[in-house]
């Protein structure tokens, strides 16, 4: 259950962050609203970064074999 919650939290934060960026790019909001949106964006970015760091740690644990890591470079083919 915790895994599903963290995935949902990441996805929700990313979706909200994308909406904030879109609003800021349009430039139709006041300076004060822009600053509030920026502050919220910083918070959402931190949430996403934390979720990604946790995921990376889990991946590292999963790929560990016999006490040694067998990390391989990622190739996007």
Secondary structure, DSSP 4 states (H G I P E B T S, - for coil): -HHHHHHHHHHHHHHHHHHHHHHHHHT-S-HHHHHHHHHHHHHHHHHHHHHHHHHHHHHHHHHEETTEE--------
